[in-house]
Amino acid sequence: MDPELNEIGRQQAVVVAHRLSKEAKPAAIYSSDLKRAAETAEIIAKVCDVSNLVLNEALRERHMGYLQGLKWDDAVNKNPDVFRGFDIFKITEGSDPDSRNQEIPGGGESLNQLTERCVSYLNKIAQEHIGILQT
């Protein structure tokens, strides 16, 4: 899903931006490329006077497959056979280690896929900024 920020979200982004503007100026701002995240990042970048704004799909939230945009009960009611025995909420500490590899039906990401995607990109960002310190 890719909704735009609503007016409350814009107001909240401005409040956060003003708070962050009192901190050390970052070398860059990285965000998901989805509309609401990108707009939030743009507001923060403008208020904080940061010109290096990077939007990247690697920072998107987890792809939820058939669940994308649906509440759990709605997804189960829509596709009961697909979700029988599948519960994304049972993946907790101490659960079956293979459960982190369980993809969400309909092309959704497993927790391991999500972790790999995000951590890989965050490591890339860290490598790009080694030794950079701005105040």
DSSP file with accessible surface (Angstrom, degrees, kcal/mol):
  #  RESIDUE AA STRUCTURE BP1 BP2  ACC     N-H-->O    O-->H-N    N-H-->O    O-->H-N    TCO  KAPPA ALPHA  PHI   PSI    X-CA   Y-CA   Z-CA
    1    1 A M              0   0  125      0, 0.0    68,-0.1     0, 0.0    33,-0.0   0.000 360.0 360.0 360.0 148.2    0.0    0.0    0.0
    2    2 A D        +     0   0   64     32,-0.1    33,-0.1    33,-0.1     2,-0.1  -0.390 360.0 167.4-140.0  59.8    1.2    3.5   -0.7
    3    3 A P        -     0   0   66      0, 0.0    33,-1.0     0, 0.0     2,-0.1  -0.368  33.9-117.2 -74.7 155.7   -1.1    6.1    0.9
    4    4 A E        -     0   0  123     31,-0.2     2,-0.2     1,-0.1    32,-0.2  -0.445  39.3 -88.3 -81.2 162.5   -0.1    9.7    1.1
    5    5 A L        -     0   0   22     30,-0.2     2,-0.1    -2,-0.1    -1,-0.1  -0.494  42.8-138.2 -66.1 140.7    0.4   11.4    4.5
    6    6 A N     >  -     0   0  101     -2,-0.2     4,-2.3    -3,-0.1     5,-0.2  -0.375  33.3 -90.9 -90.2 179.4   -2.8   12.9    5.8
    7    7 A E  H  > S+     0   0  112      1,-0.2     4,-2.4     2,-0.2     5,-0.2   0.896 127.9  51.2 -62.4 -38.8   -3.0   16.4    7.4
    8    8 A I  H  > S+     0   0  103      1,-0.2     4,-2.6     2,-0.2    -1,-0.2   0.933 109.8  50.9 -63.4 -42.5   -2.4   14.9   10.9
    9    9 A G  H  > S+     0   0    7      1,-0.2     4,-2.4     2,-0.2    -2,-0.2   0.896 109.5  50.3 -61.5 -40.6    0.6   13.1    9.6
   10   10 A R  H  X S+     0   0   69     -4,-2.3     4,-2.2     2,-0.2    -1,-0.2   0.923 110.9  49.0 -63.4 -43.8    2.0   16.3    8.0
   11   11 A Q  H  X S+     0   0  111     -4,-2.4     4,-2.1     1,-0.2    -2,-0.2   0.916 111.7  48.9 -62.1 -42.4    1.5   18.1   11.3
   12   12 A Q  H  X S+     0   0  122     -4,-2.6     4,-2.6     1,-0.2     5,-0.2   0.901 109.0  53.2 -64.5 -38.9    3.3   15.4   13.2
   13   13 A A  H  X S+     0   0    5     -4,-2.4     4,-2.8     1,-0.2    -1,-0.2   0.900 108.0  50.7 -63.3 -39.3    6.2   15.4   10.7
   14   14 A V  H  X S+     0   0   60     -4,-2.2     4,-2.6     2,-0.2     5,-0.2   0.925 110.0  49.8 -64.8 -42.5    6.6   19.1   11.2
   15   15 A V  H  X S+     0   0  102     -4,-2.1     4,-2.1     2,-0.2    -2,-0.2   0.944 113.9  45.1 -61.2 -47.0    6.7   18.7   15.0
   16   16 A V  H  X S+     0   0   69     -4,-2.6     4,-3.0     1,-0.2     5,-0.2   0.923 111.4  53.9 -62.5 -42.7    9.3   15.9   14.7
   17   17 A A  H  X S+     0   0    0     -4,-2.8     4,-2.0     1,-0.2    -2,-0.2   0.924 108.6  48.0 -59.9 -44.7   11.3   17.9   12.2
   18   18 A H  H  < S+     0   0   98     -4,-2.6     4,-0.5     2,-0.2    -1,-0.2   0.896 112.4  49.8 -65.5 -36.8   11.5   20.9   14.5
   19   19 A R  H >< S+     0   0  140     -4,-2.1     3,-1.2    -5,-0.2    -2,-0.2   0.940 112.7  46.4 -64.7 -45.7   12.6   18.7   17.4
   20   20 A L  H >< S+     0   0   74     -4,-3.0     3,-2.0     1,-0.3    -2,-0.2   0.797  98.9  70.0 -68.2 -26.5   15.3   17.0   15.2
   21   21 A S  T 3< S+     0   0   52     -4,-2.0    -1,-0.3     1,-0.3    -2,-0.2   0.701  92.4  60.2 -66.3 -14.5   16.5   20.4   14.0
   22   22 A K  T <  S+     0   0  166     -3,-1.2    -1,-0.3    -4,-0.5    -2,-0.2   0.480  97.6  75.4 -88.8  -4.7   17.8   21.0   17.5
   23   23 A E  S <  S-     0   0  104     -3,-2.0    -3,-0.0     1,-0.2     2,-0.0  -0.418 104.5 -63.5 -95.8 177.7   20.1   18.0   17.2
   24   24 A A        -     0   0   69     -2,-0.1    -1,-0.2     1,-0.1   111,-0.1  -0.347  62.2-104.8 -60.6 140.1   23.3   17.6   15.3
   25   25 A K        -     0   0   79     -3,-0.1   109,-0.2    -4,-0.1    -1,-0.1  -0.536  36.7-131.9 -71.7 124.7   22.8   17.9   11.5
   26   26 A P        -     0   0   53      0, 0.0     3,-0.1     0, 0.0    -1,-0.1  -0.366   8.5-128.8 -75.0 157.1   22.9   14.5    9.8
   27   27 A A  S    S-     0   0   29      1,-0.2     2,-0.3   105,-0.1    25,-0.3   0.793  88.2  -7.3 -71.3 -28.4   25.0   13.9    6.7
   28   28 A A        -     0   0   15     23,-0.1     2,-0.4    22,-0.1    -1,-0.2  -0.982  59.9-131.3-160.7 161.8   21.9   12.4    5.0
   29   29 A I  E     -a   53   0A  24     23,-2.5    25,-3.0    -2,-0.3     2,-0.4  -0.995  22.8-164.2-122.8 128.0   18.4   11.3    5.6
   30   30 A Y  E     +a   54   0A  48     -2,-0.4     2,-0.3    23,-0.2    25,-0.2  -0.912  16.9 160.4-113.9 140.5   17.3    7.9    4.4
   31   31 A S  E     -a   55   0A  14     23,-2.3    25,-2.6    -2,-0.4    28,-0.2  -0.986  44.2 -88.5-151.5 159.7   13.7    6.8    4.0
   32   32 A S        -     0   0   12     27,-0.4    25,-0.2    -2,-0.3     9,-0.1  -0.313  37.9-126.7 -58.4 154.4   11.4    4.3    2.3
   33   33 A D  S    S+     0   0   51     23,-0.4    24,-0.1    22,-0.1    -1,-0.1   0.469  72.8 118.0 -87.9  -0.6   10.3    5.5   -1.1
   34   34 A L  S  > S-     0   0   16     22,-0.2     4,-3.2     1,-0.1     3,-0.3  -0.391  78.5-110.4 -67.8 146.9    6.6    5.0   -0.2
   35   35 A K  H  > S+     0   0   97      1,-0.2     4,-2.8     2,-0.2     5,-0.3   0.841 111.7  44.8 -50.7 -50.8    4.7    8.3   -0.2
   36   36 A R  H  > S+     0   0   73    -33,-1.0     4,-1.8     1,-0.2    -1,-0.2   0.909 118.5  43.4 -68.3 -36.7    4.0    8.8    3.5
   37   37 A A  H  > S+     0   0   29     -3,-0.3     4,-2.6     2,-0.2    -2,-0.2   0.924 115.1  49.5 -70.8 -42.9    7.5    7.9    4.5
   38   38 A A  H  X S+     0   0    8     -4,-3.2     4,-2.6     2,-0.2    -2,-0.2   0.921 111.1  49.0 -63.6 -42.5    9.1   10.0    1.7
   39   39 A E  H  X S+     0   0   41     -4,-2.8     4,-2.3    -5,-0.3    -1,-0.2   0.914 110.9  50.5 -65.5 -39.7    6.9   13.0    2.5
   40   40 A T  H  X S+     0   0   42     -4,-1.8     4,-2.4    -5,-0.3    -2,-0.2   0.948 111.9  47.7 -60.1 -46.9    7.9   12.8    6.2
   41   41 A A  H  X S+     0   0    6     -4,-2.6     4,-3.0     1,-0.2    -2,-0.2   0.887 109.9  52.9 -62.7 -39.4   11.5   12.6    5.2
   42   42 A E  H  X S+     0   0   96     -4,-2.6     4,-2.4     2,-0.2    -1,-0.2   0.908 109.3  48.8 -63.5 -41.6   11.2   15.5    2.9
   43   43 A I  H  X S+     0   0   31     -4,-2.3     4,-2.5     2,-0.2     5,-0.3   0.941 113.8  46.3 -62.7 -46.5    9.6   17.7    5.6
   44   44 A I  H  X S+     0   0   25     -4,-2.4     4,-2.6     1,-0.2    -2,-0.2   0.934 112.0  50.8 -63.0 -44.1   12.4   16.7    8.1
   45   45 A A  H  <>S+     0   0    7     -4,-3.0     5,-2.7     1,-0.2     4,-0.5   0.914 111.7  47.9 -60.5 -42.7   15.1   17.3    5.5
   46   46 A K  H ><5S+     0   0  179     -4,-2.4     3,-1.0     3,-0.2    -2,-0.2   0.954 115.2  42.9 -64.7 -50.0   13.7   20.8    4.7
   47   47 A V  H 3<5S+     0   0   50     -4,-2.5    -2,-0.2     1,-0.3    -1,-0.2   0.881 119.1  44.7 -65.7 -36.3   13.4   21.9    8.3
   48   48 A C  T 3<5S-     0   0   17     -4,-2.6    -1,-0.3    -5,-0.3    -2,-0.2   0.414 109.1-124.3 -88.5   1.1   16.8   20.4    9.2
   49   49 A D  T < 5 +     0   0  117     -3,-1.0     2,-0.6    -4,-0.5    -3,-0.2   0.918  55.6 153.5  55.2  48.5   18.5   21.9    6.1
   50   50 A V      < -     0   0    9     -5,-2.7    -1,-0.2    -6,-0.2    -2,-0.1  -0.944  25.1-175.4-108.5 118.8   19.7   18.5    4.9
   51   51 A S        +     0   0  122     -2,-0.6     2,-1.3     1,-0.1    -1,-0.1   0.693  64.7  82.2 -88.3 -19.4   20.2   18.3    1.2
   52   52 A N        +     0   0   68    -25,-0.3   -23,-2.5    -7,-0.1     2,-0.5  -0.687  55.6 162.4 -92.5  89.4   21.1   14.6    1.0
   53   53 A L  E     -a   29   0A  52     -2,-1.3     2,-0.5   -25,-0.2   -23,-0.2  -0.941  15.9-169.6-110.5 121.9   17.8   12.8    1.0
   54   54 A V  E     -a   30   0A  37    -25,-3.0   -23,-2.3    -2,-0.5     2,-0.5  -0.963   4.9-167.4-117.9 121.4   17.8    9.2   -0.2
   55   55 A L  E     +a   31   0A  68     -2,-0.5     2,-0.4   -25,-0.2   -23,-0.2  -0.925  16.7 171.5-107.7 129.0   14.6    7.3   -0.9
   56   56 A N    >   -     0   0   45    -25,-2.6     3,-1.7    -2,-0.5   -23,-0.4  -0.997  40.1-138.4-144.6 138.4   15.0    3.6   -1.4
   57   57 A E  G >  S+     0   0  124     -2,-0.4     3,-1.9     1,-0.3   -25,-0.1   0.716  98.2  75.7 -67.0 -19.6   12.6    0.6   -1.7
   58   58 A A  G 3  S+     0   0   15      1,-0.3    -1,-0.3   -27,-0.1    63,-0.2   0.731  92.2  56.1 -64.0 -19.0   14.9   -1.4    0.6
   59   59 A L  G <  S+     0   0   41     -3,-1.7   -27,-0.4   -28,-0.2    -1,-0.3   0.289  81.7 121.3 -97.5  11.5   13.6    0.6    3.5
   60   60 A R  S <  S-     0   0   91     -3,-1.9     3,-0.1   -29,-0.1    58,-0.0  -0.308  70.8 -98.4 -68.4 158.3    9.9   -0.3    2.8
   61   61 A E        -     0   0   96      1,-0.2    -1,-0.1    -2,-0.0     3,-0.0  -0.148  61.3 -63.1 -68.1 171.3    7.9   -2.0    5.5
   62   62 A R        -     0   0   36      1,-0.1     2,-0.5     2,-0.1    -1,-0.2  -0.294  50.4-120.7 -60.2 133.6    7.4   -5.8    5.3
   63   63 A H        -     0   0   83      1,-0.1    46,-2.6    -3,-0.1    41,-0.3  -0.662  24.0-163.3 -76.6 126.0    5.5   -7.0    2.2
   64   64 A M    >   -     0   0   46     -2,-0.5     3,-2.4     1,-0.3    44,-0.3   0.227  12.8-152.0-101.8  14.3    2.5   -8.8    3.6
   65   65 A G  G >  S-     0   0    8     42,-0.3     3,-1.8     1,-0.3    -1,-0.3  -0.263  79.2   0.0  56.4-132.6    1.4  -10.8    0.5
   66   66 A Y  G 3  S+     0   0  116     39,-2.9    -1,-0.3     1,-0.3    40,-0.1   0.690 133.0  62.9 -62.2 -18.3   -2.4  -11.5    0.5
   67   67 A L  G X  S+     0   0   10     -3,-2.4     3,-3.2    38,-0.4    -1,-0.3   0.634  71.2 127.4 -80.1 -14.4   -2.5   -9.5    3.8
   68   68 A Q  T <  S-     0   0   51     -3,-1.8     3,-0.1     1,-0.3    -5,-0.1  -0.208  88.1  -3.1 -51.5 117.8   -1.4   -6.3    2.2
   69   69 A G  T 3  S+     0   0   57      1,-0.2     2,-0.3   -68,-0.1    -1,-0.3   0.464 115.6 104.1  81.1   0.8   -3.9   -3.6    3.1
   70   70 A L  S <  S-     0   0   62     -3,-3.2    -1,-0.2     2,-0.0     2,-0.2  -0.833  72.3-118.0-115.0 153.4   -6.2   -6.1    4.9
   71   71 A K     >  -     0   0  159     -2,-0.3     4,-2.4     1,-0.1     5,-0.2  -0.553  38.9-109.6 -76.6 153.4   -6.9   -6.8    8.6
   72   72 A W  H  > S+     0   0   58      1,-0.2     4,-2.6     2,-0.2     5,-0.2   0.924 118.2  49.5 -52.5 -50.2   -6.0  -10.3    9.5
   73   73 A D  H  > S+     0   0  114      1,-0.2     4,-2.6     2,-0.2    -1,-0.2   0.888 110.4  50.9 -60.5 -38.7   -9.6  -11.4   10.0
   74   74 A D  H  > S+     0   0   84      2,-0.2     4,-2.1     1,-0.2    -1,-0.2   0.904 110.9  48.5 -65.3 -40.5  -10.5  -10.0    6.6
   75   75 A A  H  X S+     0   0    0     -4,-2.4     4,-2.5     2,-0.2    -2,-0.2   0.920 112.7  47.6 -65.3 -43.5   -7.6  -11.8    4.9
   76   76 A V  H  < S+     0   0   41     -4,-2.6    -2,-0.2    -5,-0.2    -1,-0.2   0.920 113.1  48.4 -64.5 -42.6   -8.5  -15.1    6.5
   77   77 A N  H  < S+     0   0  123     -4,-2.6    -1,-0.2    -5,-0.2    -2,-0.2   0.875 114.3  46.6 -65.6 -34.7  -12.2  -14.7    5.6
   78   78 A K  H  < S+     0   0  146     -4,-2.1    -2,-0.2     1,-0.2    -1,-0.2   0.871 132.5  17.0 -73.8 -37.8  -11.2  -13.9    2.0
   79   79 A N  S  X S+     0   0   44     -4,-2.5     4,-1.6    -5,-0.2     3,-0.5  -0.499  70.6 162.2-134.1  64.7   -8.8  -16.8    1.7
   80   80 A P  H  > S+     0   0   63      0, 0.0     4,-0.7     0, 0.0    -1,-0.1   0.864  77.4  50.4 -60.0 -36.3   -9.5  -19.3    4.5
   81   81 A D  H  4 S+     0   0  127      1,-0.2     3,-0.4     2,-0.2    -5,-0.1   0.868 107.7  54.3 -69.4 -34.2   -7.6  -22.2    2.8
   82   82 A V  H  4 S+     0   0   56     -3,-0.5    -1,-0.2     1,-0.2    -6,-0.1   0.890 115.1  37.9 -66.4 -38.2   -4.5  -20.1    2.3
   83   83 A F  H >< S+     0   0    7     -4,-1.6     3,-2.2    -7,-0.2    -1,-0.2   0.420  79.5 127.8-101.1   3.8   -4.2  -19.0    5.9
   84   84 A R  T 3< S+     0   0  168     -4,-0.7     3,-0.1    -3,-0.4    -3,-0.0  -0.398  88.7   4.1 -61.0 122.0   -5.2  -22.2    7.6
   85   85 A G  T 3  S+     0   0   86      1,-0.2     2,-0.5    -2,-0.2    -1,-0.3   0.515 106.8 114.3  81.4   3.0   -2.4  -23.1   10.1
   86   86 A F    <   +     0   0   12     -3,-2.2     2,-0.3     2,-0.0    -1,-0.2  -0.915  33.7 166.0-110.3 128.1   -0.6  -19.9    9.4
   87   87 A D    >   -     0   0   47     -2,-0.5     3,-1.5    -3,-0.1     4,-0.2  -0.845  21.9-169.0-144.7 106.3   -0.2  -17.2   12.1
   88   88 A I  G >  S+     0   0   25     -2,-0.3     3,-0.7     1,-0.3    -1,-0.1   0.693  89.1  63.3 -66.7 -15.9    2.2  -14.3   11.7
   89   89 A F  G 3  S+     0   0  134      1,-0.2    -1,-0.3     3,-0.0    -2,-0.0   0.585  89.5  66.3 -86.7  -9.0    1.6  -13.5   15.4
   90   90 A K  G <  S+     0   0  147     -3,-1.5     2,-1.3     1,-0.1    -1,-0.2   0.457  70.7 104.7 -89.3  -0.7    3.0  -16.8   16.7
   91   91 A I    <   +     0   0   27     -3,-0.7     2,-0.3    -4,-0.2    -1,-0.1  -0.672  52.8 135.2 -84.8  93.8    6.5  -16.0   15.6
   92   92 A T    >   -     0   0   89     -2,-1.3     3,-2.3     1,-0.1     7,-0.1  -0.830  63.3 -61.8-132.8 173.4    8.1  -15.1   18.9
   93   93 A E  T 3  S+     0   0  196     -2,-0.3     3,-0.1     1,-0.3    -1,-0.1  -0.307 123.4  22.8 -57.8 133.9   11.2  -15.8   20.9
   94   94 A G  T 3  S+     0   0   83      1,-0.3    -1,-0.3    -3,-0.0     2,-0.1   0.377  96.5 122.5  89.1  -5.5   11.5  -19.5   21.6
   95   95 A S  S <  S-     0   0   38     -3,-2.3    -1,-0.3     1,-0.2    -4,-0.1  -0.284  81.1 -59.1 -81.3 175.2    9.3  -20.5   18.7
   96   96 A D    >   -     0   0   97      1,-0.2     3,-2.1    -3,-0.1     4,-0.4  -0.316  46.2-138.0 -54.0 123.3   10.3  -22.9   15.9
   97   97 A P  G >  S+     0   0  101      0, 0.0     3,-1.1     0, 0.0     4,-0.3   0.806 102.2  63.0 -57.8 -28.3   13.4  -21.3   14.2
   98   98 A D  G >  S+     0   0  109      1,-0.2     3,-1.6     2,-0.2     4,-0.3   0.714  84.3  76.9 -69.6 -17.0   12.0  -22.2   10.8
   99   99 A S  G X  S+     0   0   17     -3,-2.1     3,-1.1     1,-0.3    12,-0.3   0.811  85.2  62.1 -65.1 -26.3    9.0  -19.9   11.5
  100  100 A R  G <  S+     0   0   93     -3,-1.1    12,-2.6    -4,-0.4    13,-0.4   0.704 102.8  51.9 -69.6 -17.9   11.2  -16.9   10.6
  101  101 A N  G <  S+     0   0   86     -3,-1.6     2,-0.6    -4,-0.3    -1,-0.3   0.468  81.3 115.2 -92.7  -4.9   11.5  -18.4    7.2
  102  102 A Q    <   -     0   0   73     -3,-1.1     9,-0.3    -4,-0.3     2,-0.2  -0.551  58.6-146.7 -73.9 115.1    7.8  -18.8    6.7
  103  103 A E        -     0   0  107     -2,-0.6     6,-0.2     7,-0.2     7,-0.2  -0.538  20.0-110.6 -78.4 148.4    6.7  -16.5    3.8
  104  104 A I     >  -     0   0    1    -41,-0.3     4,-2.2    -2,-0.2     3,-0.4  -0.642  44.3-101.3 -77.9 130.2    3.3  -14.9    3.9
  105  105 A P  T  4 S+     0   0   32      0, 0.0   -39,-2.9     0, 0.0   -38,-0.4  -0.169 104.7  42.3 -53.0 143.9    1.1  -16.4    1.3
  106  106 A G  T  4 S-     0   0   38    -41,-0.3   -41,-0.1     1,-0.1    -2,-0.1   0.706 138.7 -53.5  91.1  22.3    0.7  -14.3   -1.8
  107  107 A G  T  4 S+     0   0   59     -3,-0.4   -42,-0.3     1,-0.2    -1,-0.1   0.613  91.1 152.8  90.6  12.7    4.3  -13.2   -2.2
  108  108 A G     <  -     0   0    1     -4,-2.2     2,-0.3   -44,-0.3   -44,-0.2  -0.323  45.0-104.8 -75.5 159.5    4.8  -11.8    1.3
  109  109 A E        -     0   0   28    -46,-2.6     2,-0.1    -6,-0.2    -5,-0.1  -0.599  21.7-130.5 -85.9 144.7    8.2  -11.7    3.0
  110  110 A S     >  -     0   0    3     -2,-0.3     4,-2.3    -7,-0.2     5,-0.2  -0.409  33.5-106.7 -76.1 166.0    9.3  -14.0    5.7
  111  111 A L  H  > S+     0   0   34     -9,-0.3     4,-2.7   -11,-0.3     5,-0.2   0.885 122.8  53.6 -62.8 -36.8   10.9  -12.3    8.8
  112  112 A N  H  > S+     0   0   54    -12,-2.6     4,-2.7     2,-0.2    -1,-0.2   0.903 108.1  49.2 -65.3 -39.1   14.3  -13.5    7.6
  113  113 A Q  H  > S+     0   0   73    -13,-0.4     4,-2.5     2,-0.2    -2,-0.2   0.923 112.2  48.4 -65.0 -43.4   13.8  -11.9    4.2
  114  114 A L  H  X S+     0   0   37     -4,-2.3     4,-2.5     2,-0.2     5,-0.3   0.943 113.1  47.7 -60.4 -46.9   12.7   -8.6    5.8
  115  115 A T  H  X S+     0   0   61     -4,-2.7     4,-2.9     1,-0.2     5,-0.4   0.935 112.3  48.9 -61.6 -46.5   15.7   -8.7    8.1
  116  116 A E  H  X S+     0   0  127     -4,-2.7     4,-2.1     1,-0.2     5,-0.3   0.924 112.3  48.5 -60.2 -45.3   18.1   -9.5    5.3
  117  117 A R  H  X S+     0   0   56     -4,-2.5     4,-1.7    -5,-0.2    -2,-0.2   0.952 118.5  38.2 -61.6 -49.1   16.8   -6.7    3.1
  118  118 A C  H  X S+     0   0   31     -4,-2.5     4,-2.7    -5,-0.2     5,-0.2   0.938 117.6  46.9 -71.9 -47.1   16.9   -4.0    5.7
  119  119 A V  H  X S+     0   0   67     -4,-2.9     4,-2.6    -5,-0.3     5,-0.2   0.911 110.6  54.1 -64.7 -39.2   20.1   -5.0    7.5
  120  120 A S  H  X S+     0   0   62     -4,-2.1     4,-1.8    -5,-0.4    -1,-0.2   0.936 112.5  43.4 -59.5 -45.6   21.9   -5.3    4.1
  121  121 A Y  H  X S+     0   0   19     -4,-1.7     4,-2.5    -5,-0.3    -2,-0.2   0.910 111.9  52.9 -70.0 -39.0   20.9   -1.8    3.1
  122  122 A L  H  X S+     0   0   94     -4,-2.7     4,-2.5     1,-0.2    -2,-0.2   0.900 108.2  51.6 -63.4 -37.4   21.6   -0.3    6.5
  123  123 A N  H  X S+     0   0   96     -4,-2.6     4,-2.3     2,-0.2    -1,-0.2   0.905 108.5  51.7 -64.0 -39.0   25.1   -1.8    6.3
  124  124 A K  H  X S+     0   0  106     -4,-1.8     4,-1.9    -5,-0.2    -2,-0.2   0.928 109.8  49.1 -62.1 -45.2   25.5   -0.2    2.9
  125  125 A I  H  X S+     0   0   22     -4,-2.5     4,-1.0     1,-0.2    -2,-0.2   0.937 109.9  51.5 -59.0 -46.5   24.5    3.2    4.3
  126  126 A A  H >< S+     0   0   53     -4,-2.5     3,-0.7     1,-0.2     4,-0.2   0.912 108.7  51.2 -59.3 -41.8   27.0    2.8    7.2
  127  127 A Q  H >< S+     0   0  135     -4,-2.3     3,-1.0     1,-0.2    -1,-0.2   0.873 107.0  54.1 -63.6 -36.9   29.8    2.0    4.8
  128  128 A E  H 3< S+     0   0   97     -4,-1.9    -1,-0.2     1,-0.2    -2,-0.2   0.717 113.1  43.2 -68.8 -21.3   29.0    5.1    2.7
  129  129 A H  T X< S+     0   0   43     -4,-1.0     3,-1.9    -3,-0.7    -1,-0.2   0.199  75.3 140.7-114.1  16.2   29.3    7.3    5.8
  130  130 A I  T <  S+     0   0  115     -3,-1.0     3,-0.1     1,-0.3    -3,-0.1  -0.393  80.2   7.3 -59.8 128.4   32.4    5.9    7.5
  131  131 A G  T 3  S+     0   0   82      1,-0.2     2,-0.6    -2,-0.1    -1,-0.3   0.395  95.3 128.0  82.9  -4.2   34.4    8.8    8.9
  132  132 A I    <   +     0   0   86     -3,-1.9     2,-0.4     2,-0.0    -1,-0.2  -0.757  26.4 165.6 -90.0 125.0   31.7   11.5    8.2
  133  133 A L        +     0   0  156     -2,-0.6     2,-0.4    -3,-0.1    -3,-0.0  -0.962   6.8 177.5-139.4 117.9   30.9   13.6   11.2
  134  134 A Q              0   0   90     -2,-0.4  -107,-0.1  -109,-0.2    -2,-0.0  -0.921 360.0 360.0-117.9 150.7   29.0   16.8   10.9
  135  135 A T              0   0  150     -2,-0.4  -111,-0.1  -111,-0.1  -112,-0.0  -0.823 360.0 360.0-124.6 360.0   27.8   19.1   13.7
